[in-house]
Amino acid sequence: MGIFNRLFKVGEAEAHAAINKLEDPIKMTEQGIRDMKKDLDKSLQALAEVKSLAIRSRREANENKEKAENYEQKAILLIKKAEKGDLKPDEADRLATEALSRKEESINAAARAQSEVEKFDDNIAKLQANINKLKSQISHYENELKTLKARDRVSKATSKINKSMSNIDSSSTVARLERMKEKVDQQEAMAEAYGEIANESKSVDDEIDDVLKDEPKSKASDALADLKAKLNK
């Protein structure tokens, strides 16, 4: 392998490592959910449009059915008028024929509209199924995201604690405690030594005062004994 190929492989490996570091599963999942919600909005908009077309076609079918019935009623009335002598038979036949022709046109228009209604209803059912599936997926991934975030927090906290524990050197801690104990022992020994030195450095007056420090009490005791003797006389 040539030097340039080796350099290329090294660069490629470093690039993959950098990309892996950039990939955050939580952020990627959040972005995925946002994309799915955009698709859901578009699907809902398409569903609303198809439903509106179905409503218009259903309305058109009903209107043409009513027109067909009206034209049939008009044709009947025209024939009845001719039978009563209120209208010439030829004119009645012409107008009744026109009415029946328009009735047929209305029936055909109603059939076309009804056919469109059925197609739209079929599209609505498919869109609604896709929307329900998409909603279910979004709910599923949102729950997955909550779990993922909780696991992420736990793993980070655990990693932090383990890292702290791994940095603790028990042997050095024990050594520090031993040094501290030795220091305290030394301080106590020094305090005791200073105490002994202080006692040894008493002056003669201090020694006399120490010897006579109970003297006033002795005098008081003697005085009390004298007083009791006088009272008993």
matplotlib code that plots the C-alpha trace (Angstrom):
import matplotlib.pyplot as plt

x = [0.0, 1.4, 2.0, -1.0, -3.4, -2.3, -2.8, -6.2, -7.2, -6.0, -8.0, -11.1, -10.9, -10.6, -13.5, -15.8, -14.7, -15.5, -19.0, -19.7, -18.9, -21.3, -24.1, -26.4, -29.1, -31.4, -31.1, -31.5, -34.7, -36.1, -35.4, -37.1, -40.2, -40.3, -40.1, -42.9, -45.1, -44.5, -45.6, -48.6, -49.6, -49.3, -51.4, -54.1, -54.2, -54.6, -57.3, -59.2, -59.0, -60.2, -63.0, -64.1, -64.2, -66.2, -68.7, -69.1, -69.6, -72.1, -74.0, -73.9, -75.2, -78.1, -78.9, -79.1, -81.2, -83.7, -83.6, -84.3, -87.4, -88.5, -88.2, -90.3, -93.0, -93.0, -93.4, -96.4, -98.0, -97.6, -99.3, -102.1, -102.6, -102.9, -105.4, -107.5, -107.3, -105.3, -102.3, -102.1, -101.0, -98.2, -96.8, -97.3, -95.4, -92.6, -92.1, -92.6, -89.9, -87.5, -88.2, -87.6, -84.4, -83.2, -84.2, -82.0, -79.1, -79.6, -79.6, -76.3, -74.8, -75.9, -74.3, -71.0, -71.0, -71.9, -69.0, -66.6, -68.0, -67.1, -63.6, -63.1, -64.4, -61.9, -59.0, -60.3, -60.2, -56.6, -55.4, -57.1, -55.4, -52.0, -52.6, -53.6, -50.4, -48.3, -49.9, -49.2, -45.6, -45.1, -46.5, -44.3, -41.1, -42.0, -42.3, -39.0, -37.4, -38.5, -37.0, -33.8, -33.5, -33.9, -31.3, -29.0, -29.3, -28.7, -25.7, -24.1, -24.7, -23.3, -20.3, -19.6, -19.8, -17.6, -15.1, -14.9, -14.5, -11.8, -9.8, -9.8, -6.4, -7.1, -3.4, -2.6, -5.6, -4.4, -0.9, -2.3, -4.3, -1.2, 0.8, -2.0, -2.0, 1.7, 1.5, -1.2, 0.9, 3.9, 1.9, 0.5, 4.0, 5.3, 2.5, 3.4, 7.0, 6.3, 4.2, 7.1, 9.4, 7.0, 6.8, 10.6, 11.1, 9.1, 10.8, 11.4, 8.4, 6.2, 7.4, 6.7, 3.2, 2.5, 3.4, 1.4, -1.6, -3.7, -2.5, -5.4, -7.8, -5.7, -5.9, -9.6, -10.0, -8.1, -10.1, -13.3, -12.1, -11.2, -14.7, -16.4, -14.2, -15.3, -18.9, -18.7, -17.3]
y = [0.0, 3.3, 6.2, 8.1, 5.2, 4.9, 8.6, 8.4, 5.4, 7.3, 10.4, 8.3, 6.6, 10.0, 11.4, 8.5, 8.9, 12.6, 11.9, 9.3, 11.8, 14.3, 11.8, 12.3, 9.7, 12.0, 14.9, 12.5, 11.0, 14.5, 15.5, 12.3, 13.1, 16.6, 15.3, 12.8, 15.6, 17.7, 14.6, 14.3, 18.0, 17.5, 14.3, 16.0, 18.9, 16.4, 14.5, 17.8, 18.6, 15.2, 15.3, 18.7, 17.2, 14.3, 16.6, 18.7, 15.6, 14.1, 17.4, 17.5, 13.9, 14.8, 18.0, 16.1, 13.4, 16.1, 17.7, 14.4, 13.9, 17.5, 17.1, 13.9, 15.6, 18.5, 16.0, 14.4, 17.8, 18.8, 15.6, 16.1, 19.7, 18.4, 15.8, 18.5, 20.7, 23.4, 22.8, 21.7, 18.0, 18.7, 21.4, 19.2, 16.4, 18.7, 20.2, 16.8, 15.3, 18.1, 17.7, 13.9, 14.6, 16.9, 14.3, 11.8, 14.3, 14.9, 11.2, 10.8, 13.7, 12.3, 8.9, 10.6, 12.5, 9.4, 7.6, 10.4, 10.2, 6.5, 7.2, 10.0, 7.9, 5.2, 7.8, 9.1, 5.7, 5.1, 8.5, 8.1, 4.7, 6.2, 9.1, 6.7, 4.7, 7.9, 9.1, 5.7, 5.8, 9.4, 8.4, 5.3, 7.3, 10.0, 7.3, 5.9, 9.3, 9.8, 6.4, 7.3, 10.6, 8.9, 6.3, 9.0, 10.9, 7.7, 6.6, 10.1, 10.2, 6.7, 7.5, 10.6, 8.7, 5.8, 8.3, 10.0, 6.6, 5.5, 8.7, 7.9, 6.5, 4.6, 4.0, 7.7, 8.5, 6.1, 7.5, 11.0, 9.9, 8.3, 11.5, 13.5, 11.2, 11.4, 15.2, 15.3, 12.9, 15.2, 18.3, 16.6, 15.6, 19.1, 20.5, 18.1, 19.0, 22.7, 21.9, 20.2, 23.0, 25.5, 23.6, 23.3, 27.0, 28.2, 30.9, 30.6, 32.9, 30.6, 27.7, 29.6, 30.6, 27.0, 25.9, 28.6, 28.6, 26.8, 28.9, 31.4, 28.5, 27.1, 30.4, 30.5, 27.0, 27.9, 31.0, 29.0, 26.5, 29.3, 30.8, 27.5, 27.1, 30.5, 29.7, 26.5, 28.1]
z = [0.0, -1.0, 1.3, -0.2, 0.3, 3.9, 4.5, 2.9, 5.1, 8.2, 7.2, 6.5, 9.9, 11.7, 9.7, 10.8, 14.4, 14.3, 12.8, 15.4, 18.1, 16.5, 16.3, 19.3, 19.5, 21.4, 19.0, 16.1, 17.6, 18.3, 14.7, 13.5, 15.5, 14.2, 10.6, 11.3, 12.7, 9.6, 7.5, 9.8, 9.2, 5.4, 5.6, 7.7, 5.2, 2.3, 4.2, 4.7, 1.0, 0.0, 2.5, 1.1, -2.4, -1.2, 0.5, -2.7, -4.8, -2.4, -2.4, -6.2, -6.4, -4.1, -6.0, -9.3, -7.9, -6.7, -10.1, -11.8, -9.6, -10.3, -14.0, -13.8, -11.8, -14.4, -17.2, -15.4, -14.9, -18.5, -19.6, -17.2, -18.4, -22.0, -20.8, -19.2, -22.3, -20.6, -23.0, -26.6, -26.8, -29.2, -27.0, -23.9, -25.5, -26.6, -23.2, -21.4, -23.7, -22.8, -19.1, -19.3, -21.3, -18.6, -16.0, -17.7, -17.7, -14.0, -13.3, -15.2, -13.4, -10.1, -11.0, -11.9, -8.7, -6.7, -8.4, -7.4, -3.8, -3.6, -5.0, -2.5, 0.4, -0.6, -0.6, 2.7, 4.3, 3.1, 4.2, 7.6, 8.0, 7.2, 9.6, 12.4, 11.8, 11.7, 15.0, 16.6, 15.4, 16.7, 20.1, 20.2, 19.4, 21.9, 24.6, 23.3, 23.5, 27.2, 28.0, 26.1, 27.9, 31.3, 30.4, 29.2, 32.5, 34.6, 32.5, 32.7, 36.5, 36.9, 34.7, 36.8, 40.0, 38.7, 37.4, 40.8, 42.5, 40.1, 40.9, 44.6, 45.8, 49.0, 49.7, 49.5, 51.7, 54.4, 54.2, 54.7, 57.7, 59.2, 58.7, 60.3, 63.3, 63.7, 63.5, 66.2, 68.4, 68.0, 68.9, 72.0, 73.0, 72.5, 74.7, 77.5, 77.2, 77.4, 80.5, 82.2, 81.3, 82.8, 86.1, 86.2, 85.7, 88.8, 90.9, 94.6, 95.3, 93.2, 95.3, 98.5, 97.3, 96.4, 99.9, 101.6, 99.3, 101.9, 104.9, 105.0, 105.3, 108.2, 110.1, 109.5, 110.8, 113.9, 114.5, 114.2, 116.8, 119.2, 118.8, 119.5, 122.6, 124.0, 123.4, 125.2, 128.4]

ax = plt.figure().add_subplot(projection="3d")
ax.plot(x, y, z, "-o")
ax.set_aspect("equal")
plt.show()
